[in-house]
Every structure is written in structure tokens, then in C-alpha cells.
């Protein structure tokens, strides 16, 4: 009976979402009103909210989007081909059907092979003045570069989009906006912004066998730091295959991923430790933060964790599958992992595991932080889009629907039921998602900022100052060109 009542309630709420022209169906506090500055609001049970898009009819218009994916490798943001019985897939399919019916539109298949194909298509159509795409959902790094090339609209000129609503991550929107201009955003429509959030996973068997501490308790007490992670894993190396050589057939306390630990994983550890690369002042001057004493000290800590500690290793292969398989086959006690990996790999695994945040810099750091991998998607609108009223209405409605139905389905089913094995891990996943941060330098990195270069500082920690000095000029000059684009 409770299940039937829940289904009836869901139907009533869905009807309200599709038919209402205005405000929330339930009164809620302002999103993020009691959270630490720069972090996401705490993720709890979702309160149903309706968007404020009025009743509109676009008379069968086609809504064309360019988004990453193929028929067999869909990024899972906007579009799926059909219902399959998978709860998340079917929630996305139902979202498409509901929004098509609401606005009398047809959402066409958006899938391109990769971010480069999308960039080429947008560049060519913008150069030709062609109204080809109403929306582009593309990889964050590629989009940061393409924004500065002038391909995209200022979202603040697009009607119906309300960035105060909780389906837009507050720290990302704040970071995306400068001089009243907002070009690149994410919403709960972008499921990849949740999926590619960085966390950590530990083996409960390894924890028990090696008398490791209660990691949940360490997190709760604020003692989960880079130094503590190194301390608890440094003596765990075992030559389990007995060949007398440290290799990938042995057991390690910590596996830091591909060698060298590059790109977004390296950046995730920096951000988790409260470190940032570049910030923008009110007068639009820039603070370059990797030249500080703290940044140099953090690089030494991470160098010790990733490369020096006897209990740590890296692997040659760069794929997520290789790192996760290494863990699932029992070769590591702790590894970093993206939220999507719990669903993509761990739900099929027999490993009993737990989820915890990335470590803090030290115990005086107030909060745990994390970032979303820069391979996740963001939303942009080409300057040649011919019907921005339709774009704004559809994006707002899709985002609201995602907030109410798709994201809760992903968290509750893909993560909690299939992906995590205990209530403490479920709570930790929610805390990790609530700790996401984003800043201007990361969002608009465009492969020319620090995101894919700061790994060299960690790799060469003993020569940090000289390595930083050799790189800072070109990178800092790039960020100044981004500022110039926003103020022109």
C-alpha cells in the first residue's frame, strides 16, 4: 500500500511539474543558504519544485543539440534512444517524452563521437552563420576554450533560465559569471557533473586484515588528511606474487592511478586540500596561488603519497577500467574513484567496500572538498541559435525535471541500491556530492591553464619553485586573455 501511495504521489507531482506555470509546489529554504561559501548545498531528500516557465507551444519545432556520445557510449546527459528497464535510462527517456509533450517539440538525437567533433561542428556552423544547434552539451575543457573563441551566447540574455534555482550548482554558476556574463554552466540536466565527481574507496577486507583505522570515524572527526592517508598506507606493501619485484601483481596500500598522476585526478587532490590555482578579485586582477608556500608544501605531501611512499603505486594504463580493476582484483586497500565508477564497476564486484572523501590538507581545514572531472559536460548556446526563447524554456524545464526525478533516481538506485554496500557509504556519497567546488580558473581552463600542467609540480616536488617559475608566465598570461574576453 505504501508503494502504491508513493507512485500516486509521484504521478501527482509529475503532473504539477508538467502543467504548472509557476512557483514551488512545496515551500523550501533558499538553496545553499546555510552552506559554506563556494560549496554545494547539502544533498538530502529532494523537495519537488516546479520551474517558472509559462505555458508555451512551439508547434512541433525541432530542438537540435550537439552532445558527446555514440549509440553504444552515451554520456547519459540529454538523450537515450529507448526505454530499457534500467531506472536511470528510463528516467531520462521519460524526461525527453514529457518535455516534448509539454512544449510540442521534437528533441532530436544529439550524439557526436567526441568533444572535438562538437567543436568542429560548432565552429563551422557559427562561421557560416547557420542556425544548426539550439544547445551544445560538451566537455568542460573543450568548452572553456570555445567560449573564449566567441562561439557562445551569454546565458543572462536567454529567457526563462533562473540560476537561483537548486538545479544549478551554486559554486559553478558563481564561478562562471564575470562582468554580468555567463557563458558556460551546468545543471542537473548534466548527469555527468554528478557522475564524474571524485571520491575515494577502501576495501573492508584490507581494512580488517591490516588493522586499519575506522575511516568513517576519521572523516567525521576531521582527521582524514593527506598525511594520515600516507601514514595508514605506507607499510602495507606485500610481494604477494613472490617474484621479489615491486610490480602490479603485488598488494599496495594506495594506488594513485595512472603514472604520472595527471590532469583532473591530480587537480582533485589539490582542490580537496583547499588549494586553488587562480582567483579573480573584484577589480578583475588575478591571484596566482600556486606560487605560495602552502602550495609547495602540498606538492611535497602529494609527491610522497603518489610516488615515494613504500605503500603506494601507480599504474601504466590511463583508463578508469584499469585502475578500478586493480582495486577489484585485491591489489590495493584504497584508491581514488569517480562516483560513476560505483555504478559502472563496483556494483558487479564482490569486493566489500566503503566510500570516503578525498583527504584534507590538515586538520585545521574546515571542510572536505572535491571537484568534478573536467571531462564532464557543461551547457552552452551557439551565437547562431535562432530561437533562444525555446532554448531557455527547454533547458529550464529539463533541468527542473532532472532535479526532481532523474538525479534522485541516479543517487537512490544506481548508487545506493546497486553501487554502495552500507548506509555510512551512502551518507558519504551524499557528503561528497555536497562538497563539490568549482572556480573560474578550472571552468575556463581550456587546456591552457593549470589543470593538465600542475601534475609537473607534484612530480618534481624537490624542484617546485623552479618548475613553477618555468611555467607561470605562459599560464598566467592565458588567464589574463580570458579576463579580457569577458570585459570586452
Secondary structure, DSSP 8 states (H G I E B T S, - for coil): -HHHHHHHHHHHHHHHHHH--SS-SS----TTTTS-TTS-----S-------------TTEEE-EEEEB-SSSB-SSS--SS--S-HHHHHHHHHHHHHHHHHTEEE---EESSHHHHHHHHHHHHHTT----SEEEEEHHHHHHHHHTT-B--GGGSTT--TTSTTS-HHHHHHHEETTEE--B--TT-THHHHTBEEEEEEHHHHHHTT---HHHHHHHT--BHHHHHHHHTT--B-TT-SSS-STTSBEEEEEEESS--HHHHHHHHHHTT--SEEE-TTS-EEEGGGSHHHHHHHHHHHIIIII-TTEEEES--SHHHHHHHHHTT-EEEEEEEHHHHHHTGGG----EEEE---BSSTT--S--B-B-TTSEEEE-BTT-S-HHHHHHHHHHHHHHIIIIIHHHIIIIIIIITT-SSHHHHHHHHHHHHTB---HHHHT-TTTSSTTTTHHHHHTGGGHHHHHHHHHHHHHHHHHHHHHHHH-
